[in-house]
Amino acid sequence: AAYHRPWQVAANRWLKLVARRLPSREFQQKENVDQPMRASTGQVAANRGRRWCLLALLGSRLVHSAFGCTAIAIDGTASEDGSGYAGMNADSSNADVRLAYVPTRSSLTERRAVFTSDLRYPRWVGFGRGETYHPQPGQNLSAPVGHIPETSGTFGYFEASEPLMNDQGLGLGESSCSSMLVNRLPDDDTSADEGLPTGILDTVTLMQLALERCASARCAVQLLGVLVEAHGFVPTPGEPTVGAVFGRKSWDDAGEAFTLADARGEAWVFHVVGGVRGVTKSVWAARRVPAGHLAVVANEFTIGELPSEPTDDFLFNKEIFHAARDARLWDGRGALHFTRTFGPDPVHFEAPVGSIPVPLYTTLRRWGLMRLAAPSLSMEFKMSNLDYPFSVKVERKLSHRDVMAFFRHHYQGTEFDMSQGILAGPFGTPFRIEGTSHVGQIPRGISIQRTAYSIVVQTGPRRQIAWFAPDTPLTSVYVPLYRGVDAISRSFSQGHNLNFSRYSAWWAFDFVNNWMQLRYSTMSAEDVYPRIEAWQDDIDRQRRALEEEKEGLHLAAWQASLQENLVADWWKLADSLVVKYNDGYMNIPRVGEKQGYPDFFTDMIGFSNDVHPVWVQPAAKPQSSLDAYVSPSTWLPRTWDSHSHTWLADSTRQVADSHHLIIALACLAQFSVGVVVGAVWERRQQRAKTNISNGFTRLP
């Protein structure tokens, strides 16, 4: 598939004397092999460094799934204290936000009940997993979808919408991915006629089983592989969306990627998709994060070529090559590339069919985090996830505060800074309103408004802590949850996203974030960001002193009281923001100080003494000087043609092309008129000479 300038095909045949044919940029795929994009000759000559254009395709997909998370895995040798890291921003518009601790269990029955959950409140109701899950009036006990063999005992672990870290220091992150294969639940009659394989282990169940049964990341990926081969993986109910790529059916959010780290500092990434009938119930692969490296998963698979046999660094099911051939996803030639084989090409993947592909939904996040970890690489922004490496080597030793900053990043200091531009509004909010994909796409942030919580698991020989931030981390505070310390305050263990409550930690942080949208730049700089840093500094000072004491009881009491004190302070902050910024004025320290719109914004929109509504059109750059403005160095297409399934040149290029076409046509017209007039004149001169030689002159 390719995109062409609209006039090019018709015009090139008769413009060769005046205009040079401009070659098209192509996006092609042949049997899982991506062909390189060919830059237009004119573009390369004009600016060789600009490979892509900025402006409109910075991609956020239409939210049609429960989660769309950003997950990381970091090897322990990349950190200051030898800790490995796993974690995620759990992005959901409707999830159960309660924090719970699932206690250890022993003397278990021979069979373990398996459940499935769409993550909404209440995510599970029953007994044996802590008081958080006990049934409340009007709630029914959750019903199992099947059973699997049980073990003799299980570890305890923290859990929010999804499991976080167990009492052995094994921590998890998660990110759903698009897939070429999908399974269904056995009782799912809606897709039974498609002949899809069945499975009973969904995303949350697999994460629970890993934390219940394993102390190490290697154990966990091996266990998950055995379980999905035996019982089949199914995606979270409600997440998959049927799509297509190059005419073949595929599914958004039907695959899964887990990130894992353990107390030895070892980190892994695990991928799983549906199965192939008669071959395997699920296809999976896992790769160890190389020494000193960071790996990022952002809703697309990342594992590349697999060796012919499992190794210490690569694990996968024995039937993976057979499954790929039987599913006609791989021809058996060369190494099997997991992402190219079992994931749809992101540049052309439509989900649902007819919608705009959103490759930048993934690549913007991966590029943003990898460039933070390895700035000297000067990593070039790429449109396709397939053009990025599995991981990058971290250039300086990371602390837990660095990793927190990763999850708060909004591309500040780059051409994609989300606090800049017209969509950031006059007060520079880095958050975007989702749901406008029928006309365009917004940049996909890392910390977004529908982030239900963020988890950073810091786990190594010296300490094992799950750092938990309610709501979106950019405007939240991470609190420590120590391995084996089950203390959780009441405000963190309760809350419903559809029932506002001042007794809920999640609502405290969610309210402040939403109130900040009234005047984000001022509230963040003067009130919220300094408060966050002060809390994080104070938490670090207190915990270091307690870690030296090595008193578990003191640590438990401090952990719970810290949570309550933080929530109480955040409600005070919320109340103060309501008063301080009431009615669009600044009311502290003096009441009623007018603020108005910032100068750059009034310059940008042409603010004047004319009181008619102001309308604006896109501009290449702001009219006034902005300290934070970074000139775009990346060129991106703006228009997707759903009929030809191709990317078209953006409207700016088309206008420029049309301008060149007009000039060319004018030149051609002048040239043609000149040729015709000249030919007529020459014929008349020749005839005049002939007539004179014959002794008379032809009358006009």
TIKOL-537301 format. One record per residue (C-alpha): residue in three letters; y, x, z. Coordinates in steps of 0.001 Angstrom, whole numbers, always signed. Last residue first. Example, Ala and Ser with C-alpha at 12.3 -4.5 7.8 and 13.67 -1.06 7.14 Angstrom:
 type      py      px      pz
  SER   -1060  +13670   +7140
  ALA   -4500  +12300   +7800
END
This chain:
 type      py      px      pz
  PRO  +38646   -4144  -45675
  LEU  +38974   -3261  -49308
  ARG  +36558    -703  -50677
  THR  +38359   +2210  -52318
  PHE  +37863   +3166  -55960
  GLY  +36921   +6113  -58122
  ASN  +33184   +6512  -57323
  SER  +33866   +9584  -55166
  ILE  +36309   +7503  -53169
  ASN  +33637   +4847  -52605
  THR  +31105   +7382  -51320
  LYS  +33605   +8959  -48958
  ALA  +34497   +5536  -47576
  ARG  +30807   +4690  -47158
  GLN  +30232   +7837  -45097
  GLN  +33265   +7164  -42963
  ARG  +32141   +3595  -42379
  ARG  +28649   +4739  -41405
  GLU  +30071   +7325  -38986
  TRP  +32362   +4720  -37358
  VAL  +29481   +2298  -36922
  ALA  +27308   +5020  -35353
  GLY  +30077   +6105  -33027
  VAL  +30769   +2565  -31935
  VAL  +27053   +1983  -31251
  VAL  +26535   +5295  -29429
  GLY  +29711   +4856  -27399
  VAL  +28779   +1309  -26483
  SER  +25335   +2523  -25384
  PHE  +26771   +5372  -23299
  GLN  +29319   +3105  -21681
  ALA  +26626    +547  -20931
  LEU  +24270   +3233  -19647
  CYS  +26979   +4653  -17421
  ALA  +27734   +1178  -16107
  LEU  +24034    +551  -15586
  ALA  +23710   +3820  -13681
  ILE  +26742   +3045  -11550
  ILE  +25373    -414  -10818
  LEU  +21966   +1053  -10004
  HIS  +23510   +3597   -7634
  HIS  +25248    +759   -5788
  SER  +22008   -1214   -5744
  ASP  +20272   +1800   -4234
  ALA  +22958   +2046   -1558
  VAL  +22587   -1633    -779
  GLN  +18799   -1240    -770
  ARG  +19041   +1768   +1534
  THR  +21100    -260   +3981
  SER  +18738   -3205   +3578
  ASP  +15729   -1153   +4625
  ALA  +13165      -2   +2107
  LEU  +10111   -2201   +2175
  TRP   +6944   -1814   +4242
  THR   +3830   -3263   +2690
  HIS   +1410   -6110   +3289
  SER   +2091   -7480    -228
  HIS   +2746  -11006   +1003
  SER   +3829  -10040   +4545
  ASP   +6600   -7783   +3225
  TRP   +7789   -5789   +6248
  THR  +11466   -4810   +6396
  ARG  +13334   -2190   +8423
  PRO  +11857   +1152   +7420
  LEU  +12552   +4005   +9842
  TRP  +14619   +7185   +9546
  THR  +14901   +9524  +12527
  SER  +17779  +11877  +13269
  PRO  +19983   +9265  +14930
  SER  +23231  +10554  +16506
  VAL  +23055  +10604  +20283
  TYR  +25659   +8563  +22157
  ALA  +25724   +9123  +25925
  ASP  +29263  +10527  +26067
  LEU  +30535   +7709  +23895
  SER  +33383   +8177  +21417
  SER  +34795   +5029  +19881
  GLN  +33753   +3407  +16635
  PRO  +30094   +3374  +17604
  LYS  +27629   +4537  +14932
  ALA  +26023   +3237  +11735
  ALA  +27531    -192  +12183
  PRO  +25751   -3534  +12309
  GLN  +27905   -6664  +11919
  VAL  +30078   -8418  +14483
  TRP  +31474  -11836  +15215
  VAL  +34320  -12499  +17661
  PRO  +35144  -16057  +18674
  HIS  +38827  -16852  +18001
  VAL  +41315  -15533  +20568
  ASP  +43149  -13200  +18202
  ASN  +44909  -10736  +20510
  SER  +42269   -8120  +19754
  PHE  +38673   -7024  +20410
  GLY  +37205   -5306  +17368
  ILE  +33593   -5581  +18554
  MET  +33056   -1849  +18970
  ASP  +36482   -1134  +20410
  THR  +35976   -3843  +23053
  PHE  +32574   -2363  +23893
  PHE  +33784   +1239  +24103
  ASP  +36647    +154  +26324
  PRO  +34436   -1458  +28984
  TYR  +34786   -5227  +29516
  GLY  +36847   -6596  +32368
  GLN  +36737   -5369  +35960
  LYS  +39255   -7450  +37894
  GLU  +39530   -6735  +41616
  GLY  +39126  -10004  +43518
  VAL  +38409   -8836  +47050
  ARG  +38933   -5233  +48107
  PRO  +36142   -2880  +49284
  ILE  +34175   -4701  +47890
  ASN  +34931   -7818  +45818
  MET  +34596   -6445  +42285
  TYR  +35035   -9488  +40093
  GLY  +32672  -11223  +37658
  ASP  +32437  -14365  +39792
  ASN  +30615  -12533  +42628
  TYR  +29972   -8826  +42124
  LYS  +30204   -7646  +45751
  VAL  +28939  -10881  +47304
  VAL  +25750  -11256  +45285
  LEU  +25187   -7502  +45419
  SER  +25409   -7537  +49233
  ASP  +22769  -10248  +49482
  ALA  +20368   -8306  +47282
  LEU  +20948   -5101  +49259
  LYS  +20166   -6940  +52480
  TRP  +17026   -8285  +50798
  TRP  +16159   -4696  +49904
  ASP  +16623   -3539  +53500
  ALA  +14169   -6130  +54802
  VAL  +11675   -5157  +52086
  LEU  +11948   -1466  +52969
  ASN  +11543   -2087  +56691
  GLU   +8425   -4184  +56090
  GLN   +6797   -1572  +53844
  LEU   +7646   +1275  +56203
  SER   +6151    -678  +59092
  ALA   +2808    -937  +57296
  GLN   +2533   +2753  +56351
  TRP   +3892   +3900  +59738
  ALA   +1237   +1971  +61648
  ALA   -1511   +3332  +59404
  LEU    -230   +6917  +59617
  HIS     +38   +6757  +63391
  LEU   -3553   +5534  +63587
  GLY   -4774   +8215  +61188
  GLU   -3226  +11077  +63117
  LYS   -3139  +14195  +60981
  GLU     +45  +15385  +62705
  GLU   +1004  +17465  +59665
  GLU    +609  +14427  +57422
  LEU   +2986  +12519  +59715
  ALA   +5793  +15065  +59274
  ARG   +5304  +15140  +55517
  ARG   +5284  +11331  +55463
  GLN   +8655  +11036  +57145
  ARG  +10499  +13466  +54894
  ASP   +8947  +12025  +51721
  ILE   +9808   +8466  +52730
  ASP  +13406   +9497  +53459
  ASP  +13825  +11093  +50041
  GLN  +12296   +8058  +48291
  TRP  +14558   +5712  +50274
  ALA  +17712   +7678  +49503
  GLU  +16742   +7912  +45829
  ILE  +16258   +4143  +45593
  ARG  +19542   +3393  +47371
  PRO  +21406   +5783  +45042
  TYR  +19875   +3965  +42029
  VAL  +20742    +501  +43376
  ASP  +24378    +526  +44477
  GLU  +26948   +2584  +42598
  ALA  +25156   +3728  +39429
  SER  +22757    +807  +39049
  MET  +25276   -1869  +40006
  THR  +27941    -447  +37682
  SER  +25796     -14  +34581
  TYR  +23871   -3249  +35144
  ARG  +26705   -5747  +35384
  LEU  +25169   -9233  +35250
  GLN  +21704   -7759  +34500
  MET  +21669   -6396  +38055
  TRP  +20914   -9883  +39402
  ASN  +17553   -9805  +37600
  ASN  +16593   -6441  +39062
  VAL  +17697   -7453  +42557
  PHE  +15634  -10652  +42382
  ASP  +12495   -8858  +41177
  PHE  +12742   -6314  +43988
  ALA  +12957   -8921  +46741
  TRP  +10512  -11251  +44946
  TRP   +7804   -8585  +44921
  ALA   +8207   -7894  +48625
  SER   +7625  -11565  +49460
  TYR   +8963  -13307  +52579
  ARG  +12197  -14280  +50829
  SER  +10121  -16568  +48628
  PHE  +10463  -17950  +45108
  ASN   +7339  -19812  +44008
  LEU   +6179  -19233  +40404
  ASN   +5600  -15475  +40790
  HIS   +3565  -16071  +43935
  GLY   +3900  -13839  +46962
  GLN   +1768  -12403  +49727
  SER    +169   -9079  +50602
  PHE   +3326   -6958  +50278
  SER   +5376   -9122  +52660
  ARG   +2490   -9254  +55143
  SER   +2306   -5493  +55481
  ILE    -673   -3511  +54213
  ALA   -2621   -1069  +56406
  ASP   -5965    -119  +54808
  VAL   -5717   +3599  +55407
  GLY   -8789   +5018  +53624
  ARG   -6747   +6936  +51086
  TYR   -3067   +6582  +51855
  LEU    -860   +3911  +50310
  PRO   +2592   +5437  +49802
  VAL   +5642   +3331  +48865
  TYR   +7360   +3624  +45473
  VAL  +10836   +2056  +45364
  SER  +12067    -324  +42663
  THR  +14780    -611  +40008
  LEU  +13237   +1618  +37326
  PRO   +9817    +845  +38830
  THR   +9554   -2782  +37582
  ASP   +8120   -5165  +40172
  PRO   +6591   -3769  +43383
  ALA   +6204     +34  +43443
  PHE   +2914   +1531  +44705
  TRP   +2210   +5236  +45225
  ALA   -1561   +5616  +45707
  ILE   -2038   +8708  +47822
  GLN   -4832  +11284  +48047
  ARG   -3822  +14553  +49676
  ARG   -4658  +18272  +49761
  PRO   -7724  +18500  +47483
  GLY   -6279  +16185  +44838
  THR   -5106  +12654  +44163
  GLN   -1678  +11300  +43319
  VAL   -2233   +7762  +42051
  VAL    +986   +6373  +40574
  ILE   +1012   +2564  +40423
  SER   +3746    +343  +38976
  TYR   +4110   -3373  +39561
  ALA   +4565   -6688  +37728
  THR   +6395   -5070  +34811
  ARG   +7949   -8111  +33141
  GLN  +11424   -6583  +33226
  ILE  +10374   -3403  +31464
  SER   +9672    +163  +32615
  ILE   +8171   +1972  +29619
  GLY  +10427    +317  +27049
  ARG   +9432   -1170  +23726
  PRO  +12469   -1108  +21449
  ILE  +13280   -4518  +19991
  GLN  +11827   -6001  +16840
  GLY  +13201   -8145  +14074
  VAL  +13568  -11654  +12711
  HIS  +10317  -13337  +13756
  SER   +9889  -10691  +16490
  THR  +12533  -12255  +18737
  GLY  +10323  -12866  +21808
  GLU  +11427  -10267  +24330
  ILE  +14774   -9894  +26075
  ARG  +15471   -6193  +26501
  PHE  +15993   -3973  +29538
  PRO  +18007    -740  +29460
  THR  +21144   -2646  +30563
  GLY  +24339    -988  +29368
  PHE  +27130   -3153  +30737
  PRO  +28679   -4393  +27484
  GLY  +25309   -5453  +26117
  ALA  +22238   -3255  +25823
  LEU  +21453   -5106  +22593
  ILE  +24734   -3805  +21115
  GLY  +23841    -161  +21510
  GLN  +23000   +2109  +24432
  SER  +21057   +1646  +27680
  MET  +17812   +1785  +25691
  ASP  +18331   +5410  +24699
  PHE  +16478   +5719  +21368
  GLU  +18648   +8545  +19981
  THR  +17762  +10527  +23087
  GLY  +19505  +11311  +26382
  GLN  +17950   +8354  +28134
  TYR  +14588   +7356  +26660
  HIS  +14134   +4562  +29225
  HIS  +12123   +6572  +31773
  ARG  +11139   +4883  +35040
  PHE   +7395   +5550  +34592
  PHE   +8082   +9194  +33841
  ALA  +10432   +9401  +36830
  MET   +7542   +8419  +39104
  VAL   +5580  +11316  +37588
  ASP   +8406  +13699  +38413
  ARG   +8601  +12349  +41962
  HIS   +4871  +12992  +42411
  SER   +5527  +16623  +41553
  LEU   +4881  +18319  +38226
  LYS   +4419  +22001  +37467
  ARG   +6352  +23024  +34385
  GLU   +5444  +23024  +30690
  VAL   +2809  +20275  +30696
  LYS    +313  +20806  +27885
  VAL    +168  +17831  +25558
  SER   -2484  +15141  +25114
  PHE   -4491  +13212  +22518
  PRO   -2153  +14479  +19804
  TYR    +235  +12201  +17887
  ASP     +26  +11351  +14180
  LEU   -2505   +8559  +14694
  ASN     +55   +6673  +16791
  SER   +1979   +6095  +13573
  MET   +5769   +6036  +13213
  LYS   +6326   +9613  +14271
  PHE   +9166  +11097  +16335
  GLU   +9203  +14864  +16107
  MET   +8226  +16706  +19269
  SER  +10768  +19328  +20199
  LEU   +7763  +21308  +21486
  SER  +10064  +22878  +24090
  PRO  +10316  +19530  +25878
  ALA   +6639  +19390  +26926
  ALA   +6243  +16843  +29732
  LEU   +9387  +14881  +28898
  ARG   +8592  +15056  +25163
  MET   +5149  +13618  +25882
  LEU   +6628  +10682  +27801
  GLY   +9068   +9509  +25111
  TRP   +6721  +10194  +22196
  ARG   +3973   +8131  +23808
  ARG   +6360   +5293  +24650
  LEU   +7975   +5152  +21197
  THR   +4581   +5498  +19541
  THR   +2994   +2406  +21038
  TYR   +5317    -507  +20267
  LEU   +6428   +1684  +17382
  PRO   +3359    +625  +15401
  VAL   +4481   -3022  +15495
  PRO   +3056   -4758  +12431
  ILE   +5078   -7865  +11488
  SER   +3227  -11179  +11620
  GLY   +1281  -12720   +8756
  VAL   -2099  -12399  +10416
  PRO   -1687  -12556  +14184
  ALA   -1752   -9679  +14812
  GLU    -955   -7652  +11685
  PHE   -2161   -4025  +11576
  HIS    -467   -2047   +8794
  VAL   +1176    +869  +10615
  PRO   -1302    +630  +13494
  ASP   -4415   +1373  +11393
  PRO   -7008    -682  +13217
  GLY   -8945    +949  +16088
  PHE  -12670   +1681  +16048
  THR  -12788   +4294  +13292
  ARG   -9334   +5869  +13285
  THR   -9302   +5928  +17106
  PHE  -12826   +7324  +17519
  HIS  -12637   +9996  +14815
  LEU  -16224  +10579  +13678
  ALA  -16555  +14067  +12223
  GLY  -17271  +14427   +8521
  ARG  -19131  +11960   +6327
  GLY  -21011   +9130   +8009
  ASP  -19271   +6406   +6003
  TRP  -17403   +4957   +8983
  LEU  -16248   +1421   +9801
  ARG  -19024    -341   +7958
  ALA  -20216   -2009  +11189
  ASP  -23633    -440  +10658
  ARG  -22043   +2977  +10110
  ALA  -19913   +2853  +13266
  ALA  -22804   +1491  +15328
  HIS  -25162   +4270  +14240
  PHE  -22552   +6890  +15125
  ILE  -21927   +5322  +18550
  GLU  -25598   +4861  +19381
  LYS  -25833   +7622  +21994
  ASN  -22929   +6331  +24026
  PHE  -20026   +8698  +24573
  LEU  -18993  +11666  +26734
  PHE  -16666  +14513  +25752
  ASP  -15463  +17351  +28021
  ASP  -18776  +18565  +29459
  THR  -20411  +17821  +26111
  PRO  -21878  +14782  +24333
  GLU  -23454  +15490  +20909
  SER  -22072  +15533  +17351
  PRO  -18599  +16263  +18673
  LEU  -16044  +13446  +18625
  GLU  -12785  +13456  +16676
  GLY   -9823  +11656  +18222
  ILE   -9346   +9869  +21538
  THR   -5966   +8089  +21622
  PHE   -6603   +4338  +21493
  GLU   -3600   +2036  +21196
  ASN   -1908     -29  +23900
  ALA    +215   +2822  +25314
  VAL   -2129   +5582  +26496
  VAL    -576   +8882  +27596
  ALA   -2385  +12168  +28307
  LEU    -790  +15049  +30252
  HIS   -2314  +18542  +30175
  GLY   -2744  +21502  +32536
  ALA   -6466  +21815  +31885
  PRO   -7619  +19421  +29178
  VAL   -7904  +15689  +29980
  ARG  -11609  +14862  +29897
  ARG  -12610  +12569  +27063
  ALA  -14505   +9309  +27170
  ALA  -16231   +7199  +24532
  TRP  -17488   +3638  +24301
  VAL  -19185   +1162  +21962
  SER  -20516   -2054  +23450
  LYS  -23669   -4181  +23312
  THR  -25410   -1610  +21132
  VAL  -27363   -1533  +17854
  GLY  -28969   -4893  +17031
  ARG  -25622   -6653  +17034
  VAL  -22680   -4260  +17071
  GLY  -20627   -4033  +20255
  GLY  -17110   -4605  +21487
  VAL  -14684   -1855  +22408
  VAL  -14432    +805  +25143
  HIS  -12228   +3861  +25711
  PHE  -12150   +6191  +28759
  VAL   -9516   +8841  +29540
  TRP  -10280  +11474  +32185
  ALA   -8629  +13474  +34970
  GLU   -9998  +16089  +37396
  GLY   -7841  +16996  +40383
  ARG  -10830  +17323  +42708
  ALA   -9708  +14201  +44559
  ASP  -10095  +12097  +41428
  ALA   -8210  +10939  +38321
  LEU   -8912   +8135  +35827
  THR   -7183   +6538  +32836
  PHE   -8826   +3451  +31371
  ALA   -8551   +2226  +27784
  GLU   -9678   -1212  +26656
  GLY  -10392   -2993  +23422
  ALA   -9647   -6597  +22466
  ASP   -5880   -6289  +22985
  ASP   -5177   -7065  +19295
  TRP   -8203   -7933  +17231
  SER   -9468   -7050  +13761
  LYS  -10473   -8950  +10635
  ARG  -10460   -6905   +7443
  GLY   -7972   -7487   +4614
  PHE   -6297   -4076   +4895
  VAL   -5709   -4754   +8602
  ALA   -6182   -8167  +10153
  GLY   -5394  -10085  +13303
  VAL   -7079  -12255  +15901
  THR   -5319  -12065  +19268
  PRO   -7202  -10882  +22354
  GLU   -5565  -11362  +25786
  GLY   -6527  -14870  +26907
  PRO   -9517  -13790  +28963
  THR   -9454  -10048  +29721
  PRO  -11573   -8266  +27142
  VAL  -15385   -8408  +27189
  PHE  -17664   -5401  +27705
  GLY  -21431   -5693  +27304
  HIS  -24200   -5830  +29895
  ALA  -26405   -2760  +29399
  GLU  -24188    -647  +27145
  VAL  -21110   -1710  +29091
  LEU  -22746    -730  +32400
  VAL  -24076   +2669  +31315
  GLY  -20722   +3697  +29872
  LEU  -18847   +2501  +32938
  LEU  -21155   +4557  +35140
  GLN  -20622   +7717  +33074
  VAL  -16848   +7187  +33101
  ALA  -16898   +6629  +36883
  CYS  -19133   +9566  +37758
  ARG  -16803  +11871  +35823
  ALA  -13777  +10411  +37607
  SER  -15291  +11131  +41003
  ALA  -16045   +9077  +44131
  CYS  -17957   +6292  +42392
  ARG  -19574   +2949  +43279
  GLU  -16952    +457  +44421
  LEU  -14087   +2109  +42546
  ALA  -15933   +2081  +39203
  LEU  -17290   -1427  +39818
  GLN  -13804   -2786  +40493
  MET  -12396   -1188  +37331
  LEU  -15229   -2659  +35283
  THR  -14661   -6097  +36812
  VAL  -10915   -5944  +36093
  THR  -11421   -5182  +32398
  ASP  -14203   -7678  +31715
  LEU  -17952   -7298  +32165
  ILE  -19928  -10289  +30818
  GLY  -20746   -9448  +27205
  THR  -21674  -11222  +23989
  PRO  -21930  -10118  +20360
  LEU  -19886  -12049  +17795
  GLY  -21734  -14260  +15340
  GLU  -18555  -15899  +14148
  ASP  -19941  -19314  +14997
  ALA  -19811  -18492  +18705
  SER  -16041  -18027  +18655
  THR  -14862  -21231  +20318
  ASP  -18167  -21689  +22130
  ASP  -17381  -19057  +24745
  ASP  -20325  -19564  +27119
  PRO  -21811  -16087  +26560
  LEU  -18409  -14384  +26882
  ARG  -17235  -12819  +23643
  ASN  -17386   -9300  +22242
  VAL  -14906   -7533  +19962
  LEU  -14933   -4812  +17321
  MET  -12100   -3447  +15144
  SER   -9920   -2974  +18205
  SER   -6365   -3172  +19499
  CYS   -5815   -1644  +22924
  SER   -5463   -2745  +26554
  SER   -3984    -148  +28907
  GLU   -5361    +781  +32323
  GLY   -4785   +3138  +35244
  LEU   -7236   +4267  +37887
  GLY   -7589   +6294  +41071
  LEU  -10540   +7952  +42827
  GLY   -9396   +9237  +46227
  GLN  -12633   +8531  +48093
  ASP  -11183   +5485  +49886
  ASN  -10604   +3778  +46536
  MET   -7555   +3602  +44262
  LEU   -5843    +895  +42130
  PRO   -7859   -2211  +41209
  GLU   -6076   -4811  +39020
  SER   -3573   -7565  +39789
  ALA   -3215   -5615  +43042
  GLU   -6172   -3759  +44564
  PHE   -6642   -1033  +47141
  TYR  -10185    +211  +47694
  GLY  -13209    +303  +49981
  PHE  -16392   +2036  +48872
  THR  -19623    +166  +48238
  GLY  -23149     +29  +49641
  SER  -26804    -235  +48646
  THR  -26015    -956  +44998
  GLU  -26187   -4290  +43169
  PRO  -27983   -5163  +39925
  ILE  -25931   -7402  +37601
  HIS  -25025  -11109  +37761
  GLY  -23272  -13597  +35485
  VAL  -20120  -15623  +34807
  PRO  -19427  -16122  +38501
  ALA  -17447  -19113  +39823
  SER  -14263  -18593  +41862
  LEU  -14070  -20777  +44954
  ASN  -11693  -23714  +44588
  GLN   -8108  -23769  +45844
  GLY   -6389  -26939  +47081
  PRO   -5839  -25662  +50596
  GLN   -6206  -21865  +50644
  PRO   -9410  -19994  +49893
  HIS   -9837  -16490  +51355
  TYR   -8783  -13833  +48862
  THR   -6142  -12052  +50911
  GLU   -8492  -12125  +53889
  GLY  -10710   -9385  +52483
  ARG  -13320   -9058  +49732
  GLY  -16307  -10799  +51349
  PHE  -15174  -14384  +50789
  GLY  -13809  -16296  +47816
  VAL  -10865  -16960  +45505
  TRP   -9882  -14599  +42681
  ARG   -6727  -14002  +40612
  PRO   -4827  -16718  +42455
  TYR   -2401  -16423  +40741
  ARG   -2878  -15305  +37143
  LEU   -4939  -12216  +36255
  ASP   -6968  -13878  +33453
  SER  -10051  -13351  +35582
  THR  -13750  -12837  +35052
  PHE  -16455  -12757  +37675
  VAL  -19718  -10866  +38144
  ALA  -22018  -11621  +41083
  ARG  -23915   -8601  +42354
  ARG  -27690   -8895  +42606
  GLU  -30026   -7292  +45144
  THR  -28011   -8505  +48115
  LEU  -25864   -6103  +50111
  SER  -26508   -4474  +53452
  SER  -23214   -2554  +53111
  ARG  -19594   -3284  +52172
  THR  -16371   -1301  +52274
  PRO  -13169   -3300  +52529
  VAL  -11056   -4650  +49644
  TYR   -7394   -3985  +50433
  ALA   -4811   -6298  +48905
  LEU   -1398   -6246  +47189
  ARG    -232   -9600  +45813
  VAL   +1409   -9761  +42358
  ASP    -900  -12318  +40712
  ALA    +173  -12121  +37074
  ASN   +2314  -14071  +34624
  SER   +4813  -12147  +32485
  SER   +2716   -9004  +32590
  ASP   +3299   -5272  +32389
  ALA   +1281   -3165  +34809
  ASN   +3025    +215  +34674
  MET    +171   +2645  +34982
  GLY   -1538   +5362  +36925
  ALA   -3683   +8439  +37055
  TYR   -2660  +11803  +38449
  GLY   -4495  +14979  +39363
  SER   -3331  +16828  +42424
  GLY   -3298  +20622  +42442
  ASP    -220  +20818  +44679
  GLU   +2538  +21473  +42126
  SER    +879  +19633  +39257
  ALA    -421  +20621  +35802
  THR   -3595  +22171  +37236
  GLY   -4550  +18714  +38486
  ASP   -4962  +17186  +35024
  ILE   -2676  +14251  +34261
  ALA   -3739  +10758  +33131
  ILE   -1220   +8119  +32066
  ALA   -1065   +4373  +31422
  THR   +1527   +2064  +29814
  CYS    +551   -1592  +29981
  GLY    +531   -4612  +27726
  PHE    -929   -7269  +30019
  ALA   -1437  -11016  +29808
  SER   -1349  -11285  +26043
  HIS    +817  -13023  +23482
  VAL   +4051  -11153  +24068
  LEU   +5585  -10676  +20650
  ARG   +5525   -6974  +20011
  SER   +8248   -4509  +20773
  GLY   +8966   -1938  +18193
  LEU  +11892    +134  +17329
  LEU  +12071   -1306  +13783
  ALA  +15823   -1903  +13710
  LEU  +18110   +1095  +13695
  LEU  +16554   +4496  +13213
  CYS  +15655   +5989   +9814
  TRP  +12705   +8296   +9191
  ARG  +12158  +11821   +7977
  ARG  +15697  +13060   +8362
  GLY  +15627  +16859   +8383
  ARG  +15771  +17263   +4610
  ASN  +19062  +15456   +4343
  ALA  +20451  +14732    +891
  ALA  +17771  +16564   -1070
  VAL  +15005  +15016    +988
  GLN  +16514  +11544    +605
  GLY  +16958  +11893   -3143
  THR  +13378  +13055   -3616
  SER  +12024  +10121   -1588
  ALA   +9673  +11237   +1142
  ARG   +5972  +11104    +459
  MET   +4013   +9775   +3464
  PRO    +776  +11606   +4093
  GLN   -2510   +9865   +3333
  ASP   -4441   +8429   +6249
  VAL   -8234   +8841   +6078
  ASN  -10303   +5981   +7515
  GLU  -12057   +5246   +4215
  LYS   -8921   +5644   +2093
  GLN   -5638   +4689   +3716
  GLN   -2223   +4666   +2149
  PHE   +1386   +4369   +3312
  GLU   +3562   +5510    +460
  ARG   +7172   +6459     -23
  SER   +8170   +5663   -3587
  PRO   +9433   +8135   -6138
  LEU  +13020   +7844   -7380
  ARG  +13166   +7880  -11163
  ARG  +16174   +9821  -12412
  ALA  +18958   +7803  -13852
  VAL  +20854   +8198  -17100
  LEU  +18420   +8760  -19962
  LYS  +15476   +7492  -17902
  LEU  +17203   +4175  -17234
  TRP  +15102   +2067  -19587
  ARG  +11651   +2237  -18062
  ASN  +12939   +3037  -14585
  ALA  +14799    -241  -14221
  ALA  +11930   -2668  -13944
  VAL   +9913    -684  -11411
  GLN  +12894    +569   -9453
  TRP  +14954   -2533   -8887
  PRO  +13312   -3663   -5627
  ARG  +13040    -169   -4152
  HIS   +9375    +408   -3549
  TYR   +7119    +182    -480
  ALA   +3522   +1209    -708
  ALA      +0      +0      +0
END
